[in-house]
Structures are given as structure tokens and as C-alpha cells.
Amino acid sequence: MALRLLTRNLRNRISPNLCSASLLHSHATSFGFKEVREEEKSQMVGKVFSNVASNYDLMNDFMSAGLHRLWKDRLVSKLTPFPGMKHLDVAGGTGDVAFRILESINSIRRRALQDPINDDLQEETRIYVCDINQNMLNVGKNRALERGLGEDKSLVWVQGDAEALSFEDNSMDGYTIAFGIRNVTHIEKVLTEAYRVLKRGGRFLCLELSHVEIPVFKELYDLYSFSVIPRLGEVVAGDRESYQYLVESIRRFPPQEKFASMIADAGFQKVEYENLVGGVVAIHSGLKI
């Protein structure tokens, strides 16, 4: 009974915001539940990630009880990295996904017993970590140094906009974006750019916080999201507002089926998604054929 009362009150708080947000012309004009101008959104999101950069991975551990590590492992397993690949990891500033991809490639090399051909391919391997926020990239570079990867030529750190990538057409074997696409101003532009830079046969993979449909679990998840996560942000990172935006941005992100249709509309084929933890997160996949 107490849970029902709490969740009913929570829905009453959320619903008016969602209703007003649904009247917006597009996702491009929302910052969480707030209506903002497009040029304002990128600045506001930039401020959020500048604020959270130093505690970003620590807060991911707290918020997901460490599960984000398994989700990223699952993402990379779907990519099937290979020596010599050219890969683009967007919104990957802290390097979490890029490090996993590089480790996967290095493990293939080790299994190949230092085959000279594979050594040549390793020289050609490039994992581009692209992020619009320099503070996030700085965290990633420092983590690379701590891991002994500071001089690894396979890792390339690039400040750039997911909506207007600086990479050439048909230049990448793979594209990943983890927990980043819901923060952009125009999702459609990001998907179009992903399609443009991928080679034929290249795979698009997106790991994103998504929508829970199981009724009781959804009520518990909403309660945790709106009552606990902002408080965690305040206690651990000293920043409640950024994490309030986080949970609101999840609710504004398109549901799994809608996002899958957007990926297909960008030109990708064999589009599919996998829900993890009942839809708390989803991994979307598409191929450029």
C-alpha cells in the first residue's frame, strides 16, 4: 500500500512534465523535462558533463551497482573487434568502451602468438574516442596513462560533435555510442552521421538507458530513479541537478521500438535490440549493407 501511494505521488510529479514535453516539436527542444531552445541545450548538456566528468565512472558504479561494466562488456561482445579495425566510439570520453575494445583486440593477438601478420594489423588498428566535452576526454587520457596505454597509437582522442563528425565517408568498421545519444540535440543527425562514416558491412551499436515496461518493476525503478539517484549525485559528486537531468533525460528518450525505427530510417538494416535488466538499458544494433 505504501509503495502504491509513493509511486502514485511520483507519477503525479512526472506526468505533467511529460505531457508538456510531449507538446514540444521534437526531442531537440528538451533538456530533461524542460523546454529550451536548441542552441541552449548543447550548452546545458556541456555544463552537466563538465560538472560530472571527474566522478562520472564512480557514479556509474554507484547508480548501477557496478552493472554498467557488464553492460559494456555485452556491447563489445556484439561488436566482435578484430586486429586492424578502424573503430569510432562516440561520447566515449572516459575511455570505458574503448579500453574494452582494445583489450579484446589484444587478446586476439595474444592467442595468435605474435604472428607477424597480426603485428602489422595491430599497427593499423585505430580506435577513435570522440567526445564533445574536453573534460571527459581528459579523464579518459589520464585513465589511459594509468593503464600504461598513454603511448598506444591504437587509441586516438578526438574532440568532436556526434552530429557533425570530422571523419571521412565509409571510413569506420564499427561505431559505438554508450549512454550518450539521449544527450544530443538531434538524434536523427547522429544516426545519419553514424551511417555516413561506417563502411559497408560496418556495425552500429548503441547502449542506452531505456524504458521498463514490467509494471511493478517500473514503479520501483521510477522510485529509485527520482528519489535515490539525484540524492546519490548530491552526496557522492556534490551535484544533484546534473543527476536530476540524467533521470529526466531517460524518460524523454524514445522507447525501444521507436528508437529502432529511427535507426532503420537512417538506412541501417538488420536492426534489432536487446533489453537488459528488464529494459533498464537496451543495446540497439544495425548494419550498413
Summary of the structure (lengths in Angstrom):
residues: 289
radius of gyration: 19.2
end to end distance: 52.4
largest distance: 66.8
contacts: 938
relative contact order: 0.14
helix: 57%
strand: 19%
